Amino acid sequence: MPLTHPFPTASYIQLGDVTLEVFEAGRENLGNPIVLCHGWPQSAHCWSAQIPALAVAGYHVIAVNQRGYGHSSCPDEVEAYDIECLTGDLVGLLDFFGYESATFVGHDWGANVVWSMAVMHPQRISKIINLALPYQARTEVPWVEFLEAIFGAQHYMVHFNRMVGVADAVLDANAGQFLRNLFRKNVPATPPAAGNMMINLATAERALGDPIMSEEDLATLTAAFAHTGFTPSINWYRNLDRNWHILADYDPIIRHPSLMIYGEKDLIPPSEQLVDLVPNVEVVSLDCGHWIPQELPEETNRTLLHWLTRQNAPLEVC
């Protein structure tokens, strides 16, 4: 559907040797920050329906194209996309705006960064809202090995690590078709095809289900990946094992007030361990697939704002 509000104009923030492309709304609400972190393969534009609603509700909204995306920096080194760097960028954003802490909202990979932010920089987060991806408990073996043992070598996260450059080239050559085929809803349940899921989507001529983006939004996202290529964002996956080692020395329990929003039709299942690992979490499920903010924008907004309002309500004194 076409946007009902113009998307904010980009600004560029220099954080050491990295520049981040940031989109703000509600600057009149300084002092009440909420930071929106997109997933893969997306951009800050995935929050187009949430940004105006949160600004009207009184939040200073900061939606960021994280490193490797849009016109933010795309370092060449794979290690420049590890979880220390990704969470460090968010800490740098807070420092730039002069905030001690903020509410963080993440979807997909962005949710993983927000969960990790809560582990690595707990004092910089006040509240957490994550969509689609529950907190992932650290496994006994490194994550790529763990995924390969369960899903096999063709699982896209394993493939990205074991066959470096192969998927990147296919996605670069078929960016528009890949994104058109990926961002769908009401996709009929079919047996999974052999091979790499992402490569299959990039080479499939016929898209299943219904689009969740307008042609204008799809063109914007395709142009963004034409600018960066897919390698910088895929490098996030190539740090899975490095992140596994980095997180070894941190307390894994997240104690912040948290909201976890699942899509009932998502392929990612709910976590049975979530309440043990995030004891102050509230869980909501919506009737949609993986792309929650875009599939159900109004219901997503109501869910976010209802939870935030209750969290911010003063306690009654008996």
Phi and psi restraints in degrees (value plus and minus 20) as a CYANA .aco file:
   2 PRO   PHI     -87.3   -47.3
   2 PRO   PSI     131.4   171.4
   3 LEU   PHI     -88.0   -48.0
   3 LEU   PSI     120.3   160.3
   4 THR   PHI    -113.5   -73.5
   4 THR   PSI     -30.6     9.4
   5 HIS   PHI    -150.6  -110.6
   5 HIS   PSI     119.9   159.9
   6 PRO   PHI     -84.0   -44.0
   6 PRO   PSI     122.1   162.1
   7 PHE   PHI     -93.4   -53.4
   7 PHE   PSI     122.2   162.2
   8 PRO   PHI     -79.6   -39.6
   8 PRO   PSI     133.2   173.2
   9 THR   PHI     -94.2   -54.2
   9 THR   PSI     121.5   161.5
  10 ALA   PHI     -91.9   -51.9
  10 ALA   PSI     125.0   165.0
  11 SER   PHI    -145.1  -105.1
  11 SER   PSI     142.2   182.2
  12 TYR   PHI    -145.4  -105.4
  12 TYR   PSI     105.0   145.0
  13 ILE   PHI    -135.1   -95.1
  13 ILE   PSI     104.8   144.8
  14 GLN   PHI    -110.0   -70.0
  14 GLN   PSI     100.7   140.7
  15 LEU   PHI    -142.4  -102.4
  15 LEU   PSI      72.0   112.0
  16 GLY   PHI      44.3    84.3
  16 GLY   PSI    -143.3  -103.3
  17 ASP   PHI    -114.9   -74.9
  17 ASP   PSI      -7.8    32.2
  18 VAL   PHI    -140.7  -100.7
  18 VAL   PSI     116.3   156.3
  19 THR   PHI    -127.8   -87.8
  19 THR   PSI     111.6   151.6
  20 LEU   PHI    -132.1   -92.1
  20 LEU   PSI     116.4   156.4
  21 GLU   PHI    -108.8   -68.8
  21 GLU   PSI     102.4   142.4
  22 VAL   PHI    -146.5  -106.5
  22 VAL   PSI     123.2   163.2
  23 PHE   PHI    -142.3  -102.3
  23 PHE   PSI     101.8   141.8
  24 GLU   PHI    -134.0   -94.0
  24 GLU   PSI     130.6   170.6
  25 ALA   PHI    -165.8  -125.8
  25 ALA   PSI     132.8   172.8
  26 GLY   PHI      53.1    93.1
  26 GLY   PSI      15.8    55.8
  27 ARG   PHI     -82.6   -42.6
  27 ARG   PSI     -40.0     0.0
  28 GLU   PHI     -87.9   -47.9
  28 GLU   PSI     -31.6     8.4
  29 ASN   PHI    -120.6   -80.6
  29 ASN   PSI      10.1    50.1
  30 LEU   PHI     -72.7   -32.7
  30 LEU   PSI     115.9   155.9
  31 GLY   PHI      84.7   124.7
  31 GLY   PSI     -28.2    11.8
  32 ASN   PHI    -150.6  -110.6
  32 ASN   PSI      48.2    88.2
  33 PRO   PHI    -101.7   -61.7
  33 PRO   PSI     125.5   165.5
  34 ILE   PHI    -159.1  -119.1
  34 ILE   PSI     105.7   145.7
  35 VAL   PHI    -128.4   -88.4
  35 VAL   PSI     108.5   148.5
  36 LEU   PHI    -128.0   -88.0
  36 LEU   PSI     105.7   145.7
  37 CYS   PHI    -139.7   -99.7
  37 CYS   PSI      96.3   136.3
  38 HIS   PHI     -99.6   -59.6
  38 HIS   PSI     150.7   190.7
  39 GLY   PHI    -128.0   -88.0
  39 GLY   PSI    -181.5  -141.5
  40 TRP   PHI    -132.5   -92.5
  40 TRP   PSI     119.3   159.3
  41 PRO   PHI    -118.5   -78.5
  41 PRO   PSI      70.5   110.5
  42 GLN   PHI    -147.7  -107.7
  42 GLN   PSI    -177.0  -137.0
  43 SER   PHI    -180.5  -140.5
  43 SER   PSI     159.2   199.2
  44 ALA   PHI     -79.1   -39.1
  44 ALA   PSI     -40.3    -0.3
  45 HIS   PHI     -85.6   -45.6
  45 HIS   PSI     -35.5     4.5
  46 CYS   PHI     -84.7   -44.7
  46 CYS   PSI     -36.9     3.1
  47 TRP   PHI    -117.1   -77.1
  47 TRP   PSI      -0.1    39.9
  48 SER   PHI     -79.5   -39.5
  48 SER   PSI     -50.9   -10.9
  49 ALA   PHI    -104.4   -64.4
  49 ALA   PSI     -43.1    -3.1
  50 GLN   PHI    -108.0   -68.0
  50 GLN   PSI     -51.7   -11.7
  51 ILE   PHI     -78.1   -38.1
  51 ILE   PSI     -72.6   -32.6
  52 PRO   PHI     -86.0   -46.0
  52 PRO   PSI     -55.8   -15.8
  53 ALA   PHI     -85.2   -45.2
  53 ALA   PSI     -60.9   -20.9
  54 LEU   PHI     -90.3   -50.3
  54 LEU   PSI     -56.9   -16.9
  55 ALA   PHI     -85.0   -45.0
  55 ALA   PSI     -63.9   -23.9
  56 VAL   PHI     -83.2   -43.2
  56 VAL   PSI     -51.9   -11.9
  57 ALA   PHI     -97.2   -57.2
  57 ALA   PSI     -23.0    17.0
  58 GLY   PHI      86.4   126.4
  58 GLY   PSI      -2.1    37.9
  59 TYR   PHI    -125.1   -85.1
  59 TYR   PSI     125.1   165.1
  60 HIS   PHI    -104.8   -64.8
  60 HIS   PSI      85.0   125.0
  61 VAL   PHI    -110.8   -70.8
  61 VAL   PSI     108.7   148.7
  62 ILE   PHI    -146.0  -106.0
  62 ILE   PSI      83.5   123.5
  63 ALA   PHI    -124.5   -84.5
  63 ALA   PSI     105.4   145.4
  64 VAL   PHI    -137.4   -97.4
  64 VAL   PSI     115.7   155.7
  65 ASN   PHI    -100.6   -60.6
  65 ASN   PSI      89.0   129.0
  66 GLN   PHI     -91.1   -51.1
  66 GLN   PSI     145.1   185.1
  67 ARG   PHI     -74.9   -34.9
  67 ARG   PSI     116.8   156.8
  68 GLY   PHI      77.0   117.0
  68 GLY   PSI     -22.8    17.2
  69 TYR   PHI    -147.1  -107.1
  69 TYR   PSI     128.5   168.5
  70 GLY   PHI      36.7    76.7
  70 GLY   PSI    -151.4  -111.4
  71 HIS   PHI    -123.9   -83.9
  71 HIS   PSI      -2.1    37.9
  72 SER   PHI     -96.2   -56.2
  72 SER   PSI     144.9   184.9
  73 SER   PHI     -81.0   -41.0
  73 SER   PSI     126.0   166.0
  74 CYS   PHI    -146.7  -106.7
  74 CYS   PSI      60.8   100.8
  75 PRO   PHI     -79.6   -39.6
  75 PRO   PSI     133.8   173.8
  76 ASP   PHI     -98.4   -58.4
  76 ASP   PSI     -53.1   -13.1
  77 GLU   PHI     -93.5   -53.5
  77 GLU   PSI     112.7   152.7
  78 VAL   PHI     -77.9   -37.9
  78 VAL   PSI     -62.0   -22.0
  79 GLU   PHI     -84.1   -44.1
  79 GLU   PSI     -35.3     4.7
  80 ALA   PHI     -91.9   -51.9
  80 ALA   PSI     -23.2    16.8
  81 TYR   PHI    -134.7   -94.7
  81 TYR   PSI       0.2    40.2
  82 ASP   PHI     -96.9   -56.9
  82 ASP   PSI     154.2   194.2
  83 ILE   PHI     -90.4   -50.4
  83 ILE   PSI     -44.7    -4.7
  84 GLU   PHI     -85.0   -45.0
  84 GLU   PSI     -62.4   -22.4
  85 CYS   PHI     -88.9   -48.9
  85 CYS   PSI     -63.2   -23.2
  86 LEU   PHI     -86.6   -46.6
  86 LEU   PSI     -64.7   -24.7
  87 THR   PHI     -92.4   -52.4
  87 THR   PSI     -51.8   -11.8
  88 GLY   PHI     -81.5   -41.5
  88 GLY   PSI     -55.5   -15.5
  89 ASP   PHI     -81.8   -41.8
  89 ASP   PSI     -60.2   -20.2
  90 LEU   PHI     -88.9   -48.9
  90 LEU   PSI     -58.7   -18.7
  91 VAL   PHI     -81.0   -41.0
  91 VAL   PSI     -62.5   -22.5
  92 GLY   PHI     -82.2   -42.2
  92 GLY   PSI     -57.9   -17.9
  93 LEU   PHI     -80.8   -40.8
  93 LEU   PSI     -66.6   -26.6
  94 LEU   PHI     -80.6   -40.6
  94 LEU   PSI     -63.0   -23.0
  95 ASP   PHI     -82.8   -42.8
  95 ASP   PSI     -60.8   -20.8
  96 PHE   PHI     -79.7   -39.7
  96 PHE   PSI     -63.1   -23.1
  97 PHE   PHI    -106.1   -66.1
  97 PHE   PSI     -24.8    15.2
  98 GLY   PHI      59.6    99.6
  98 GLY   PSI       7.4    47.4
  99 TYR   PHI    -122.1   -82.1
  99 TYR   PSI     113.0   153.0
 100 GLU   PHI     -91.7   -51.7
 100 GLU   PSI     -57.6   -17.6
 101 SER   PHI    -174.5  -134.5
 101 SER   PSI     149.6   189.6
 102 ALA   PHI    -175.0  -135.0
 102 ALA   PSI     144.0   184.0
 103 THR   PHI     -99.2   -59.2
 103 THR   PSI     113.8   153.8
 104 PHE   PHI    -135.9   -95.9
 104 PHE   PSI     117.4   157.4
 105 VAL   PHI    -143.4  -103.4
 105 VAL   PSI     108.3   148.3
 106 GLY   PHI    -153.7  -113.7
 106 GLY   PSI     128.1   168.1
 107 HIS   PHI    -146.9  -106.9
 107 HIS   PSI     115.8   155.8
 108 ASP   PHI      39.0    79.0
 108 ASP   PSI    -146.4  -106.4
 109 TRP   PHI     -78.9   -38.9
 109 TRP   PSI     -53.8   -13.8
 110 GLY   PHI     -81.0   -41.0
 110 GLY   PSI     -54.6   -14.6
 111 ALA   PHI     -84.7   -44.7
 111 ALA   PSI     -60.2   -20.2
 112 ASN   PHI     -81.3   -41.3
 112 ASN   PSI     -60.7   -20.7
 113 VAL   PHI     -85.2   -45.2
 113 VAL   PSI     -60.7   -20.7
 114 VAL   PHI     -86.5   -46.5
 114 VAL   PSI     -63.8   -23.8
 115 TRP   PHI     -78.0   -38.0
 115 TRP   PSI     -63.6   -23.6
 116 SER   PHI     -87.8   -47.8
 116 SER   PSI     -54.8   -14.8
 117 MET   PHI     -79.4   -39.4
 117 MET   PSI     -61.3   -21.3
 118 ALA   PHI     -85.8   -45.8
 118 ALA   PSI     -51.3   -11.3
 119 VAL   PHI     -98.1   -58.1
 119 VAL   PSI     -64.4   -24.4
 120 MET   PHI    -108.9   -68.9
 120 MET   PSI     -49.4    -9.4
 121 HIS   PHI    -155.6  -115.6
 121 HIS   PSI      39.1    79.1
 122 PRO   PHI     -79.9   -39.9
 122 PRO   PSI     -49.9    -9.9
 123 GLN   PHI     -93.0   -53.0
 123 GLN   PSI     -32.3     7.7
 124 ARG   PHI    -115.4   -75.4
 124 ARG   PSI     -19.8    20.2
 125 ILE   PHI    -138.4   -98.4
 125 ILE   PSI     113.3   153.3
 126 SER   PHI    -117.3   -77.3
 126 SER   PSI     -64.4   -24.4
 127 LYS   PHI    -163.8  -123.8
 127 LYS   PSI     135.9   175.9
 128 ILE   PHI    -145.0  -105.0
 128 ILE   PSI     113.4   153.4
 129 ILE   PHI    -148.2  -108.2
 129 ILE   PSI      99.0   139.0
 130 ASN   PHI    -145.7  -105.7
 130 ASN   PSI     125.0   165.0
 131 LEU   PHI    -142.3  -102.3
 131 LEU   PSI     116.7   156.7
 132 ALA   PHI      58.9    98.9
 132 ALA   PSI     -66.7   -26.7
 133 LEU   PHI    -128.1   -88.1
 133 LEU   PSI      90.1   130.1
 134 PRO   PHI     -92.1   -52.1
 134 PRO   PSI     145.2   185.2
 135 TYR   PHI     -79.8   -39.8
 135 TYR   PSI     110.3   150.3
 136 GLN   PHI    -118.5   -78.5
 136 GLN   PSI      93.9   133.9
 137 ALA   PHI     -84.2   -44.2
 137 ALA   PSI     122.0   162.0
 138 ARG   PHI     -86.2   -46.2
 138 ARG   PSI     107.4   147.4
 139 THR   PHI    -101.9   -61.9
 139 THR   PSI     147.3   187.3
 140 GLU   PHI     -90.9   -50.9
 140 GLU   PSI     -48.9    -8.9
 141 VAL   PHI    -138.0   -98.0
 141 VAL   PSI     140.5   180.5
 142 PRO   PHI     -73.3   -33.3
 142 PRO   PSI     131.6   171.6
 143 TRP   PHI     -83.7   -43.7
 143 TRP   PSI     -58.8   -18.8
 144 VAL   PHI     -85.1   -45.1
 144 VAL   PSI     -63.2   -23.2
 145 GLU   PHI     -81.6   -41.6
 145 GLU   PSI     -61.5   -21.5
 146 PHE   PHI     -81.2   -41.2
 146 PHE   PSI     -66.9   -26.9
 147 LEU   PHI     -86.6   -46.6
 147 LEU   PSI     -59.1   -19.1
 148 GLU   PHI     -85.3   -45.3
 148 GLU   PSI     -57.0   -17.0
 149 ALA   PHI     -85.9   -45.9
 149 ALA   PSI     -51.6   -11.6
 150 ILE   PHI    -109.0   -69.0
 150 ILE   PSI     -67.2   -27.2
 151 PHE   PHI    -127.3   -87.3
 151 PHE   PSI     -33.5     6.5
 152 GLY   PHI      73.5   113.5
 152 GLY   PSI     152.7   192.7
 153 ALA   PHI     -90.8   -50.8
 153 ALA   PSI     -39.6     0.4
 154 GLN   PHI    -109.1   -69.1
 154 GLN   PSI     -25.6    14.4
 155 HIS   PHI     -76.2   -36.2
 155 HIS   PSI     116.0   156.0
 156 TYR   PHI     -80.6   -40.6
 156 TYR   PSI     -54.6   -14.6
 157 MET   PHI     -88.6   -48.6
 157 MET   PSI     -56.3   -16.3
 158 VAL   PHI     -89.8   -49.8
 158 VAL   PSI     -65.4   -25.4
 159 HIS   PHI     -79.1   -39.1
 159 HIS   PSI     -62.7   -22.7
 160 PHE   PHI     -76.4   -36.4
 160 PHE   PSI     -53.7   -13.7
 161 ASN   PHI    -107.9   -67.9
 161 ASN   PSI     -57.2   -17.2
 162 ARG   PHI    -106.5   -66.5
 162 ARG   PSI     -48.8    -8.8
 163 MET   PHI    -140.6  -100.6
 163 MET   PSI      46.7    86.7
 164 VAL   PHI     -82.2   -42.2
 164 VAL   PSI     107.0   147.0
 165 GLY   PHI      75.7   115.7
 165 GLY   PSI     -39.6     0.4
 166 VAL   PHI     -88.6   -48.6
 166 VAL   PSI     -76.2   -36.2
 167 ALA   PHI     -84.2   -44.2
 167 ALA   PSI     -57.9   -17.9
 168 ASP   PHI     -73.7   -33.7
 168 ASP   PSI     -67.8   -27.8
 169 ALA   PHI     -85.3   -45.3
 169 ALA   PSI     -61.3   -21.3
 170 VAL   PHI     -86.1   -46.1
 170 VAL   PSI     -64.3   -24.3
 171 LEU   PHI     -87.4   -47.4
 171 LEU   PSI     -59.4   -19.4
 172 ASP   PHI     -80.4   -40.4
 172 ASP   PSI     -59.7   -19.7
 173 ALA   PHI     -96.0   -56.0
 173 ALA   PSI     -38.6     1.4
 174 ASN   PHI    -150.7  -110.7
 174 ASN   PSI      17.0    57.0
 175 ALA   PHI     -77.0   -37.0
 175 ALA   PSI     -70.6   -30.6
 176 GLY   PHI     -82.5   -42.5
 176 GLY   PSI     -64.2   -24.2
 177 GLN   PHI     -86.5   -46.5
 177 GLN   PSI     -61.4   -21.4
 178 PHE   PHI     -80.5   -40.5
 178 PHE   PSI     -69.6   -29.6
 179 LEU   PHI     -87.8   -47.8
 179 LEU   PSI     -57.1   -17.1
 180 ARG   PHI     -83.1   -43.1
 180 ARG   PSI     -60.8   -20.8
 181 ASN   PHI     -95.7   -55.7
 181 ASN   PSI     -47.8    -7.8
 182 LEU   PHI    -100.0   -60.0
 182 LEU   PSI     -63.1   -23.1
 183 PHE   PHI    -108.4   -68.4
 183 PHE   PSI      58.8    98.8
 184 ARG   PHI    -152.5  -112.5
 184 ARG   PSI     140.5   180.5
 185 LYS   PHI    -150.1  -110.1
 185 LYS   PSI     148.0   188.0
 186 ASN   PHI      36.4    76.4
 186 ASN   PSI      18.8    58.8
 187 VAL   PHI     -97.4   -57.4
 187 VAL   PSI     105.2   145.2
 188 PRO   PHI     -84.0   -44.0
 188 PRO   PSI     125.6   165.6
 189 ALA   PHI     -92.1   -52.1
 189 ALA   PSI     100.8   140.8
 190 THR   PHI    -154.8  -114.8
 190 THR   PSI     133.5   173.5
 191 PRO   PHI     -79.6   -39.6
 191 PRO   PSI     119.4   159.4
 192 PRO   PHI     -83.3   -43.3
 192 PRO   PSI     116.6   156.6
 193 ALA   PHI     -94.5   -54.5
 193 ALA   PSI     134.3   174.3
 194 ALA   PHI     -87.3   -47.3
 194 ALA   PSI     132.1   172.1
 195 GLY   PHI      76.8   116.8
 195 GLY   PSI    -191.1  -151.1
 196 ASN   PHI     -98.5   -58.5
 196 ASN   PSI     106.0   146.0
 197 MET   PHI     -77.4   -37.4
 197 MET   PSI     -63.9   -23.9
 198 MET   PHI     -91.1   -51.1
 198 MET   PSI     -59.8   -19.8
 199 ILE   PHI     -84.8   -44.8
 199 ILE   PSI     -58.9   -18.9
 200 ASN   PHI     -79.8   -39.8
 200 ASN   PSI     -62.4   -22.4
 201 LEU   PHI     -86.2   -46.2
 201 LEU   PSI     -55.7   -15.7
 202 ALA   PHI     -90.0   -50.0
 202 ALA   PSI     -47.7    -7.7
 203 THR   PHI    -125.0   -85.0
 203 THR   PSI     -24.2    15.8
 204 ALA   PHI     -97.2   -57.2
 204 ALA   PSI     107.4   147.4
 205 GLU   PHI     -99.5   -59.5
 205 GLU   PSI     -43.5    -3.5
 206 ARG   PHI    -134.2   -94.2
 206 ARG   PSI     104.1   144.1
 207 ALA   PHI    -107.4   -67.4
 207 ALA   PSI     120.5   160.5
 208 LEU   PHI    -115.7   -75.7
 208 LEU   PSI     136.2   176.2
 209 GLY   PHI      54.0    94.0
 209 GLY   PSI    -180.2  -140.2
 210 ASP   PHI    -136.9   -96.9
 210 ASP   PSI     124.2   164.2
 211 PRO   PHI     -88.7   -48.7
 211 PRO   PSI     128.0   168.0
 212 ILE   PHI    -127.7   -87.7
 212 ILE   PSI     -21.9    18.1
 213 MET   PHI    -140.2  -100.2
 213 MET   PSI     127.7   167.7
 214 SER   PHI     -90.8   -50.8
 214 SER   PSI     143.3   183.3
 215 GLU   PHI     -80.9   -40.9
 215 GLU   PSI     -55.0   -15.0
 216 GLU   PHI     -85.1   -45.1
 216 GLU   PSI     -65.3   -25.3
 217 ASP   PHI     -87.2   -47.2
 217 ASP   PSI     -58.7   -18.7
 218 LEU   PHI     -83.9   -43.9
 218 LEU   PSI     -60.5   -20.5
 219 ALA   PHI     -84.3   -44.3
 219 ALA   PSI     -58.2   -18.2
 220 THR   PHI     -83.5   -43.5
 220 THR   PSI     -64.8   -24.8
 221 LEU   PHI     -87.5   -47.5
 221 LEU   PSI     -61.1   -21.1
 222 THR   PHI     -81.8   -41.8
 222 THR   PSI     -61.6   -21.6
 223 ALA   PHI     -83.6   -43.6
 223 ALA   PSI     -56.1   -16.1
 224 ALA   PHI     -82.9   -42.9
 224 ALA   PSI     -62.1   -22.1
 225 PHE   PHI     -98.2   -58.2
 225 PHE   PSI     -44.1    -4.1
 226 ALA   PHI     -85.4   -45.4
 226 ALA   PSI     -52.3   -12.3
 227 HIS   PHI     -92.4   -52.4
 227 HIS   PSI     -65.0   -25.0
 228 THR   PHI    -114.3   -74.3
 228 THR   PSI     -45.1    -5.1
 229 GLY   PHI      51.6    91.6
 229 GLY   PSI     150.3   190.3
 230 PHE   PHI    -109.3   -69.3
 230 PHE   PSI     -35.3     4.7
 231 THR   PHI     -78.5   -38.5
 231 THR   PSI     -66.2   -26.2
 232 PRO   PHI     -77.8   -37.8
 232 PRO   PSI     -62.9   -22.9
 233 SER   PHI     -93.5   -53.5
 233 SER   PSI     -54.1   -14.1
 234 ILE   PHI     -87.5   -47.5
 234 ILE   PSI     -46.8    -6.8
 235 ASN   PHI     -81.4   -41.4
 235 ASN   PSI     -42.0    -2.0
 236 TRP   PHI     -77.6   -37.6
 236 TRP   PSI     -64.1   -24.1
 237 TYR   PHI     -87.4   -47.4
 237 TYR   PSI     -50.7   -10.7
 238 ARG   PHI     -95.4   -55.4
 238 ARG   PSI     -18.9    21.1
 239 ASN   PHI    -128.7   -88.7
 239 ASN   PSI      -9.0    31.0
 240 LEU   PHI     -77.0   -37.0
 240 LEU   PSI     -68.5   -28.5
 241 ASP   PHI     -91.1   -51.1
 241 ASP   PSI     -57.4   -17.4
 242 ARG   PHI     -80.1   -40.1
 242 ARG   PSI     -62.4   -22.4
 243 ASN   PHI     -83.7   -43.7
 243 ASN   PSI     -57.9   -17.9
 244 TRP   PHI     -76.7   -36.7
 244 TRP   PSI     -62.0   -22.0
 245 HIS   PHI     -91.8   -51.8
 245 HIS   PSI     -60.8   -20.8
 246 ILE   PHI     -80.4   -40.4
 246 ILE   PSI     -61.1   -21.1
 247 LEU   PHI    -100.1   -60.1
 247 LEU   PSI     -23.1    16.9
 248 ALA   PHI     -80.4   -40.4
 248 ALA   PSI     -52.8   -12.8
 249 ASP   PHI    -117.4   -77.4
 249 ASP   PSI     -11.5    28.5
 250 TYR   PHI    -121.5   -81.5
 250 TYR   PSI     129.4   169.4
 251 ASP   PHI     -85.1   -45.1
 251 ASP   PSI     100.6   140.6
 252 PRO   PHI    -100.6   -60.6
 252 PRO   PSI     -29.4    10.6
 253 ILE   PHI    -102.0   -62.0
 253 ILE   PSI     108.9   148.9
 254 ILE   PHI    -124.3   -84.3
 254 ILE   PSI      99.6   139.6
 255 ARG   PHI    -125.6   -85.6
 255 ARG   PSI     -18.5    21.5
 256 HIS   PHI     -89.4   -49.4
 256 HIS   PSI     131.6   171.6
 257 PRO   PHI     -78.6   -38.6
 257 PRO   PSI     107.1   147.1
 258 SER   PHI    -157.9  -117.9
 258 SER   PSI     127.1   167.1
 259 LEU   PHI    -142.9  -102.9
 259 LEU   PSI     106.2   146.2
 260 MET   PHI    -132.2   -92.2
 260 MET   PSI     102.2   142.2
 261 ILE   PHI    -132.3   -92.3
 261 ILE   PSI      98.8   138.8
 262 TYR   PHI    -120.9   -80.9
 262 TYR   PSI     133.1   173.1
 263 GLY   PHI    -117.2   -77.2
 263 GLY   PSI     103.0   143.0
 264 GLU   PHI     -82.0   -42.0
 264 GLU   PSI     -44.2    -4.2
 265 LYS   PHI    -120.9   -80.9
 265 LYS   PSI     -11.7    28.3
 266 ASP   PHI     -90.6   -50.6
 266 ASP   PSI     128.1   168.1
 267 LEU   PHI     -93.8   -53.8
 267 LEU   PSI     -40.1    -0.1
 268 ILE   PHI     -99.5   -59.5
 268 ILE   PSI      99.2   139.2
 269 PRO   PHI     -99.1   -59.1
 269 PRO   PSI     137.0   177.0
 270 PRO   PHI     -81.0   -41.0
 270 PRO   PSI     131.8   171.8
 271 SER   PHI    -108.5   -68.5
 271 SER   PSI     107.3   147.3
 272 GLU   PHI     -96.2   -56.2
 272 GLU   PSI     -36.6     3.4
 273 GLN   PHI    -118.0   -78.0
 273 GLN   PSI     -21.9    18.1
 274 LEU   PHI     -77.4   -37.4
 274 LEU   PSI     -66.3   -26.3
 275 VAL   PHI     -85.7   -45.7
 275 VAL   PSI     -52.1   -12.1
 276 ASP   PHI     -87.9   -47.9
 276 ASP   PSI     -57.7   -17.7
 277 LEU   PHI    -107.3   -67.3
 277 LEU   PSI     -49.1    -9.1
 278 VAL   PHI    -147.9  -107.9
 278 VAL   PSI      59.2    99.2
 279 PRO   PHI     -84.1   -44.1
 279 PRO   PSI     -40.7    -0.7
 280 ASN   PHI    -123.9   -83.9
 280 ASN   PSI      14.3    54.3
 281 VAL   PHI    -115.2   -75.2
 281 VAL   PSI     125.3   165.3
 282 GLU   PHI    -134.2   -94.2
 282 GLU   PSI     118.3   158.3
 283 VAL   PHI    -135.2   -95.2
 283 VAL   PSI     113.3   153.3
 284 VAL   PHI    -150.8  -110.8
 284 VAL   PSI     120.0   160.0
 285 SER   PHI    -138.2   -98.2
 285 SER   PSI     113.0   153.0
 286 LEU   PHI    -133.9   -93.9
 286 LEU   PSI     133.3   173.3
 287 ASP   PHI    -102.4   -62.4
 287 ASP   PSI      56.6    96.6
 288 CYS   PHI    -180.3  -140.3
 288 CYS   PSI    -197.0  -157.0
 289 GLY   PHI    -116.1   -76.1
 289 GLY   PSI    -161.5  -121.5
 290 HIS   PHI     -97.2   -57.2
 290 HIS   PSI     -53.3   -13.3
 291 TRP   PHI    -110.1   -70.1
 291 TRP   PSI      41.9    81.9
 292 ILE   PHI     -75.2   -35.2
 292 ILE   PSI     -71.6   -31.6
 293 PRO   PHI     -82.5   -42.5
 293 PRO   PSI     -46.1    -6.1
 294 GLN   PHI    -115.5   -75.5
 294 GLN   PSI     -51.5   -11.5
 295 GLU   PHI     -91.4   -51.4
 295 GLU   PSI     -62.0   -22.0
 296 LEU   PHI    -149.7  -109.7
 296 LEU   PSI      49.0    89.0
 297 PRO   PHI     -82.4   -42.4
 297 PRO   PSI     -64.0   -24.0
 298 GLU   PHI     -90.6   -50.6
 298 GLU   PSI     -61.3   -21.3
 299 GLU   PHI     -88.0   -48.0
 299 GLU   PSI     -56.4   -16.4
 300 THR   PHI     -80.8   -40.8
 300 THR   PSI     -66.4   -26.4
 301 ASN   PHI     -80.8   -40.8
 301 ASN   PSI     -64.0   -24.0
 302 ARG   PHI     -81.6   -41.6
 302 ARG   PSI     -61.5   -21.5
 303 THR   PHI     -84.9   -44.9
 303 THR   PSI     -66.5   -26.5
 304 LEU   PHI     -79.4   -39.4
 304 LEU   PSI     -70.9   -30.9
 305 LEU   PHI     -90.5   -50.5
 305 LEU   PSI     -54.6   -14.6
 306 HIS   PHI     -83.0   -43.0
 306 HIS   PSI     -65.9   -25.9
 307 TRP   PHI     -86.2   -46.2
 307 TRP   PSI     -64.8   -24.8
 308 LEU   PHI     -82.6   -42.6
 308 LEU   PSI     -59.5   -19.5
 309 THR   PHI     -83.0   -43.0
 309 THR   PSI     -62.3   -22.3
 310 ARG   PHI     -87.6   -47.6
 310 ARG   PSI     -56.0   -16.0
 311 GLN   PHI     -88.0   -48.0
 311 GLN   PSI     -52.5   -12.5
 312 ASN   PHI    -110.3   -70.3
 312 ASN   PSI     -27.2    12.8
 313 ALA   PHI     -87.8   -47.8
 313 ALA   PSI     119.3   159.3
 314 PRO   PHI     -86.6   -46.6
 314 PRO   PSI     126.2   166.2
 315 LEU   PHI     -91.9   -51.9
 315 LEU   PSI     119.8   159.8
 316 GLU   PHI     -99.8   -59.8
 316 GLU   PSI     116.5   156.5
 317 VAL   PHI    -120.6   -80.6
 317 VAL   PSI     102.1   142.1
